[in-house]
Amino acid sequence: MQSENPIISDFVKLANSAAGTFAGMTREAREGARERMKEALGGLDFVSREEFDAVKDMAAKAREENEKLSERIAALEARLK
């Protein structure tokens, strides 16, 4: 048989309420921090890895074409001399 002590019962209720409040505050702080980070990083222009790789490949192809055209121009200039 359990005896109900009102002081202990009130303390348990207070502890449960405090735990629930603390959990809610933690969740709210986490969401607020996440929102602030989104706002701070939202103004920055980040690219995905796929976009970066695509532009890198395009630059490499452009460099190769530039080298070929430079060689062709040099050959044409040699013919003119």
N, CA, C and O atoms as a GROMACS GRO file, in nm:
protein
  324
    1MET      N    1   0.084  -0.118   0.000
    1MET     CA    2   0.000   0.000   0.000
    1MET      C    3   0.089   0.125   0.000
    1MET      O    4   0.181   0.136   0.080
    2GLN      N    5   0.059   0.216  -0.091
    2GLN     CA    6   0.139   0.337  -0.101
    2GLN      C    7   0.069   0.451  -0.029
    2GLN      O    8  -0.053   0.468  -0.037
    3SER      N    9   0.149   0.525   0.040
    3SER     CA   10   0.093   0.643   0.106
    3SER      C   11   0.126   0.764   0.021
    3SER      O   12   0.239   0.778  -0.027
    4GLU      N   13   0.030   0.850   0.001
    4GLU     CA   14   0.049   0.968  -0.082
    4GLU      C   15   0.083   1.086   0.007
    4GLU      O   16   0.000   1.135   0.083
    5ASN      N   17   0.205   1.129  -0.006
    5ASN     CA   18   0.248   1.247   0.067
    5ASN      C   19   0.227   1.366  -0.025
    5ASN      O   20   0.285   1.369  -0.134
    6PRO      N   21   0.147   1.463   0.013
    6PRO     CA   22   0.117   1.575  -0.078
    6PRO      C   23   0.241   1.657  -0.113
    6PRO      O   24   0.248   1.712  -0.223
    7ILE      N   25   0.336   1.667  -0.026
    7ILE     CA   26   0.458   1.744  -0.055
    7ILE      C   27   0.537   1.675  -0.165
    7ILE      O   28   0.584   1.740  -0.258
    8ILE      N   29   0.552   1.542  -0.154
    8ILE     CA   30   0.626   1.466  -0.255
    8ILE      C   31   0.550   1.470  -0.387
    8ILE      O   32   0.610   1.485  -0.494
    9SER      N   33   0.419   1.455  -0.380
    9SER     CA   34   0.338   1.459  -0.501
    9SER      C   35   0.350   1.593  -0.572
    9SER      O   36   0.364   1.598  -0.694
   10ASP      N   37   0.345   1.702  -0.495
   10ASP     CA   38   0.362   1.835  -0.554
   10ASP      C   39   0.502   1.853  -0.613
   10ASP      O   40   0.518   1.914  -0.718
   11PHE      N   41   0.602   1.800  -0.546
   11PHE     CA   42   0.739   1.810  -0.595
   11PHE      C   43   0.755   1.734  -0.726
   11PHE      O   44   0.822   1.781  -0.818
   12VAL      N   45   0.693   1.616  -0.735
   12VAL     CA   46   0.700   1.537  -0.858
   12VAL      C   47   0.630   1.611  -0.971
   12VAL      O   48   0.681   1.615  -1.083
   13LYS      N   49   0.513   1.668  -0.943
   13LYS     CA   50   0.442   1.745  -1.046
   13LYS      C   51   0.526   1.864  -1.092
   13LYS      O   52   0.533   1.894  -1.211
   14LEU      N   53   0.589   1.933  -0.997
   14LEU     CA   54   0.674   2.047  -1.030
   14LEU      C   55   0.792   2.003  -1.116
   14LEU      O   56   0.827   2.070  -1.213
   15ALA      N   57   0.854   1.891  -1.080
   15ALA     CA   58   0.968   1.840  -1.157
   15ALA      C   59   0.926   1.802  -1.298
   15ALA      O   60   0.996   1.831  -1.395
   16ASN      N   61   0.811   1.737  -1.310
   16ASN     CA   62   0.760   1.700  -1.444
   16ASN      C   63   0.730   1.824  -1.528
   16ASN      O   64   0.761   1.827  -1.647
   17SER      N   65   0.671   1.925  -1.467
   17SER     CA   66   0.642   2.049  -1.539
   17SER      C   67   0.771   2.118  -1.582
   17SER      O   68   0.781   2.169  -1.694
   18ALA      N   69   0.868   2.119  -1.491
   18ALA     CA   70   0.996   2.183  -1.523
   18ALA      C   71   1.065   2.109  -1.638
   18ALA      O   72   1.123   2.173  -1.726
   19ALA      N   73   1.060   1.978  -1.637
   19ALA     CA   74   1.121   1.900  -1.744
   19ALA      C   75   1.052   1.928  -1.877
   19ALA      O   76   1.119   1.943  -1.980
   20GLY      N   77   0.921   1.935  -1.876
   20GLY     CA   78   0.847   1.965  -1.999
   20GLY      C   79   0.878   2.105  -2.050
   20GLY      O   80   0.895   2.126  -2.170
   21THR      N   81   0.885   2.201  -1.958
   21THR     CA   82   0.918   2.338  -1.996
   21THR      C   83   1.058   2.346  -2.053
   21THR      O   84   1.081   2.413  -2.154
   22PHE      N   85   1.153   2.277  -1.989
   22PHE     CA   86   1.291   2.278  -2.036
   22PHE      C   87   1.302   2.215  -2.174
   22PHE      O   88   1.376   2.265  -2.259
   23ALA      N   89   1.229   2.106  -2.197
   23ALA     CA   90   1.230   2.041  -2.328
   23ALA      C   91   1.173   2.136  -2.434
   23ALA      O   92   1.226   2.144  -2.545
   24GLY      N   93   1.067   2.207  -2.401
   24GLY     CA   94   1.008   2.303  -2.494
   24GLY      C   95   1.102   2.418  -2.523
   24GLY      O   96   1.113   2.462  -2.638
   25MET      N   97   1.170   2.468  -2.421
   25MET     CA   98   1.266   2.577  -2.441
   25MET      C   99   1.382   2.530  -2.528
   25MET      O  100   1.428   2.605  -2.615
   26THR      N  101   1.429   2.408  -2.506
   26THR     CA  102   1.538   2.354  -2.586
   26THR      C  103   1.497   2.344  -2.732
   26THR      O  104   1.572   2.383  -2.822
   27ARG      N  105   1.379   2.291  -2.756
   27ARG     CA  106   1.329   2.276  -2.892
   27ARG      C  107   1.314   2.414  -2.958
   27ARG      O  108   1.351   2.431  -3.074
   28GLU      N  109   1.260   2.510  -2.885
   28GLU     CA  110   1.240   2.644  -2.940
   28GLU      C  111   1.374   2.712  -2.969
   28GLU      O  112   1.388   2.780  -3.071
   29ALA      N  113   1.472   2.694  -2.881
   29ALA     CA  114   1.605   2.752  -2.903
   29ALA      C  115   1.671   2.690  -3.025
   29ALA      O  116   1.733   2.760  -3.105
   30ARG      N  117   1.657   2.558  -3.041
   30ARG     CA  118   1.716   2.489  -3.156
   30ARG      C  119   1.653   2.540  -3.286
   30ARG      O  120   1.724   2.567  -3.383
   31GLU      N  121   1.520   2.552  -3.288
   31GLU     CA  122   1.452   2.599  -3.407
   31GLU      C  123   1.489   2.745  -3.437
   31GLU      O  124   1.505   2.782  -3.553
   32GLY      N  125   1.501   2.826  -3.332
   32GLY     CA  126   1.540   2.966  -3.351
   32GLY      C  127   1.681   2.977  -3.407
   32GLY      O  128   1.707   3.058  -3.496
   33ALA      N  129   1.772   2.896  -3.354
   33ALA     CA  130   1.910   2.898  -3.404
   33ALA      C  131   1.915   2.851  -3.549
   33ALA      O  132   1.987   2.909  -3.630
   34ARG      N  133   1.839   2.748  -3.581
   34ARG     CA  134   1.835   2.698  -3.719
   34ARG      C  135   1.782   2.807  -3.813
   34ARG      O  136   1.834   2.825  -3.923
   35GLU      N  137   1.679   2.879  -3.769
   35GLU     CA  138   1.620   2.985  -3.851
   35GLU      C  139   1.721   3.098  -3.870
   35GLU      O  140   1.733   3.151  -3.981
   36ARG      N  141   1.793   3.137  -3.764
   36ARG     CA  142   1.894   3.242  -3.777
   36ARG      C  143   2.006   3.201  -3.871
   36ARG      O  144   2.056   3.283  -3.948
   37MET      N  145   2.046   3.074  -3.867
   37MET     CA  146   2.150   3.026  -3.957
   37MET      C  147   2.102   3.029  -4.101
   37MET      O  148   2.177   3.066  -4.191
   38LYS      N  149   1.977   2.991  -4.124
   38LYS     CA  150   1.922   2.996  -4.260
   38LYS      C  151   1.922   3.139  -4.312
   38LYS      O  152   1.956   3.163  -4.428
   39GLU      N  153   1.885   3.234  -4.226
   39GLU     CA  154   1.883   3.374  -4.267
   39GLU      C  155   2.023   3.424  -4.296
   39GLU      O  156   2.046   3.495  -4.393
   40ALA      N  157   2.119   3.386  -4.209
   40ALA     CA  158   2.256   3.432  -4.227
   40ALA      C  159   2.319   3.372  -4.352
   40ALA      O  160   2.388   3.441  -4.426
   41LEU      N  161   2.295   3.246  -4.375
   41LEU     CA  162   2.354   3.179  -4.490
   41LEU      C  163   2.272   3.197  -4.617
   41LEU      O  164   2.320   3.170  -4.727
   42GLY      N  165   2.150   3.244  -4.602
   42GLY     CA  166   2.063   3.261  -4.719
   42GLY      C  167   2.116   3.365  -4.816
   42GLY      O  168   2.093   3.354  -4.936
   43GLY      N  169   2.186   3.465  -4.765
   43GLY     CA  170   2.240   3.568  -4.852
   43GLY      C  171   2.365   3.524  -4.926
   43GLY      O  172   2.405   3.588  -5.023
   44LEU      N  173   2.426   3.417  -4.882
   44LEU     CA  174   2.548   3.370  -4.946
   44LEU      C  175   2.513   3.282  -5.064
   44LEU      O  176   2.413   3.210  -5.063
   45ASP      N  177   2.596   3.288  -5.165
   45ASP     CA  178   2.572   3.208  -5.285
   45ASP      C  179   2.657   3.082  -5.280
   45ASP      O  180   2.775   3.084  -5.313
   46PHE      N  181   2.597   2.974  -5.241
   46PHE     CA  182   2.665   2.846  -5.239
   46PHE      C  183   2.620   2.767  -5.362
   46PHE      O  184   2.506   2.778  -5.406
   47VAL      N  185   2.711   2.688  -5.416
   47VAL     CA  186   2.677   2.603  -5.529
   47VAL      C  187   2.690   2.458  -5.486
   47VAL      O  188   2.766   2.424  -5.396
   48SER      N  189   2.615   2.374  -5.553
   48SER     CA  190   2.624   2.231  -5.522
   48SER      C  191   2.750   2.173  -5.584
   48SER      O  192   2.811   2.234  -5.672
   49ARG      N  193   2.788   2.060  -5.539
   49ARG     CA  194   2.908   1.993  -5.591
   49ARG      C  195   2.892   1.963  -5.740
   49ARG      O  196   2.987   1.975  -5.817
   50GLU      N  197   2.770   1.925  -5.780
   50GLU     CA  198   2.744   1.893  -5.920
   50GLU      C  199   2.764   2.016  -6.008
   50GLU      O  200   2.824   2.008  -6.115
   51GLU      N  201   2.712   2.132  -5.962
   51GLU     CA  202   2.727   2.255  -6.038
   51GLU      C  203   2.875   2.294  -6.048
   51GLU      O  204   2.922   2.335  -6.154
   52PHE      N  205   2.948   2.280  -5.938
   52PHE     CA  206   3.091   2.312  -5.937
   52PHE      C  207   3.166   2.224  -6.036
   52PHE      O  208   3.248   2.273  -6.114
   53ASP      N  209   3.138   2.094  -6.033
   53ASP     CA  210   3.206   2.001  -6.124
   53ASP      C  211   3.173   2.032  -6.269
   53ASP      O  212   3.259   2.022  -6.356
   54ALA      N  213   3.047   2.069  -6.296
   54ALA     CA  214   3.006   2.101  -6.433
   54ALA      C  215   3.082   2.224  -6.484
   54ALA      O  216   3.130   2.224  -6.597
   55VAL      N  217   3.093   2.327  -6.402
   55VAL     CA  218   3.164   2.448  -6.443
   55VAL      C  219   3.313   2.419  -6.457
   55VAL      O  220   3.380   2.473  -6.545
   56LYS      N  221   3.365   2.334  -6.370
   56LYS     CA  222   3.506   2.297  -6.379
   56LYS      C  223   3.535   2.225  -6.511
   56LYS      O  224   3.635   2.251  -6.577
   57ASP      N  225   3.445   2.134  -6.550
   57ASP     CA  226   3.460   2.063  -6.678
   57ASP      C  227   3.450   2.160  -6.796
   57ASP      O  228   3.525   2.149  -6.893
   58MET      N  229   3.356   2.256  -6.787
   58MET     CA  230   3.342   2.354  -6.894
   58MET      C  231   3.469   2.438  -6.907
   58MET      O  232   3.512   2.467  -7.018
   59ALA      N  233   3.529   2.476  -6.795
   59ALA     CA  234   3.652   2.555  -6.800
   59ALA      C  235   3.766   2.475  -6.860
   59ALA      O  236   3.847   2.529  -6.936
   60ALA      N  237   3.774   2.346  -6.827
   60ALA     CA  238   3.880   2.262  -6.883
   60ALA      C  239   3.864   2.250  -7.035
   60ALA      O  240   3.962   2.256  -7.109
   61LYS      N  241   3.739   2.232  -7.081
   61LYS     CA  242   3.714   2.223  -7.226
   61LYS      C  243   3.748   2.356  -7.295
   61LYS      O  244   3.806   2.357  -7.404
   62ALA      N  245   3.712   2.467  -7.232
   62ALA     CA  246   3.742   2.597  -7.289
   62ALA      C  247   3.893   2.618  -7.297
   62ALA      O  248   3.944   2.674  -7.395
   63ARG      N  249   3.965   2.574  -7.196
   63ARG     CA  250   4.110   2.585  -7.196
   63ARG      C  251   4.171   2.504  -7.311
   63ARG      O  252   4.262   2.551  -7.380
   64GLU      N  253   4.120   2.383  -7.331
   64GLU     CA  254   4.169   2.298  -7.440
   64GLU      C  255   4.142   2.363  -7.576
   64GLU      O  256   4.229   2.365  -7.663
   65GLU      N  257   4.021   2.415  -7.594
   65GLU     CA  258   3.987   2.481  -7.720
   65GLU      C  259   4.076   2.604  -7.743
   65GLU      O  260   4.119   2.630  -7.855
   66ASN      N  261   4.103   2.677  -7.635
   66ASN     CA  262   4.188   2.794  -7.644
   66ASN      C  263   4.329   2.755  -7.689
   66ASN      O  264   4.389   2.823  -7.772
   67GLU      N  265   4.380   2.646  -7.635
   67GLU     CA  266   4.513   2.600  -7.674
   67GLU      C  267   4.515   2.558  -7.822
   67GLU      O  268   4.609   2.590  -7.895
   68LYS      N  269   4.412   2.488  -7.865
   68LYS     CA  270   4.404   2.445  -8.006
   68LYS      C  271   4.397   2.565  -8.098
   68LYS      O  272   4.464   2.570  -8.201
   69LEU      N  273   4.315   2.664  -8.061
   69LEU     CA  274   4.303   2.784  -8.144
   69LEU      C  275   4.433   2.862  -8.145
   69LEU      O  276   4.470   2.918  -8.249
   70SER      N  277   4.503   2.867  -8.035
   70SER     CA  278   4.632   2.936  -8.030
   70SER      C  279   4.732   2.869  -8.123
   70SER      O  280   4.808   2.936  -8.193
   71GLU      N  281   4.733   2.737  -8.124
   71GLU     CA  282   4.822   2.662  -8.213
   71GLU      C  283   4.785   2.689  -8.360
   71GLU      O  284   4.872   2.704  -8.445
   72ARG      N  285   4.656   2.694  -8.387
   72ARG     CA  286   4.609   2.717  -8.523
   72ARG      C  287   4.647   2.858  -8.570
   72ARG      O  288   4.689   2.877  -8.684
   73ILE      N  289   4.631   2.955  -8.481
   73ILE     CA  290   4.668   3.092  -8.515
   73ILE      C  291   4.818   3.101  -8.540
   73ILE      O  292   4.862   3.166  -8.634
   74ALA      N  293   4.896   3.034  -8.456
   74ALA     CA  294   5.042   3.035  -8.475
   74ALA      C  295   5.079   2.972  -8.609
   74ALA      O  296   5.169   3.021  -8.677
   75ALA      N  297   5.011   2.865  -8.648
   75ALA     CA  298   5.039   2.800  -8.777
   75ALA      C  299   5.001   2.892  -8.892
   75ALA      O  300   5.074   2.900  -8.991
   76LEU      N  301   4.888   2.960  -8.882
   76LEU     CA  302   4.845   3.053  -8.987
   76LEU      C  303   4.941   3.170  -8.998
   76LEU      O  304   4.973   3.212  -9.109
   77GLU      N  305   4.986   3.223  -8.887
   77GLU     CA  306   5.080   3.334  -8.888
   77GLU      C  307   5.213   3.289  -8.949
   77GLU      O  308   5.278   3.366  -9.020
   78ALA      N  309   5.254   3.164  -8.920
   78ALA     CA  310   5.381   3.114  -8.978
   78ALA      C  311   5.369   3.104  -9.129
   78ALA      O  312   5.465   3.131  -9.201
   79ARG      N  313   5.249   3.067  -9.179
   79ARG     CA  314   5.229   3.057  -9.325
   79ARG      C  315   5.235   3.195  -9.390
   79ARG      O  316   5.283   3.209  -9.503
   80LEU      N  317   5.185   3.296  -9.321
   80LEU     CA  318   5.182   3.431  -9.376
   80LEU      C  319   5.322   3.494  -9.385
   80LEU      O  320   5.345   3.582  -9.468
   81LYS      N  321   5.413   3.450  -9.303
   81LYS     CA  322   5.548   3.508  -9.301
   81LYS      C  323   5.634   3.457  -9.408
   81LYS      O  324   5.750   3.497  -9.418
   0.00000   0.00000   0.00000
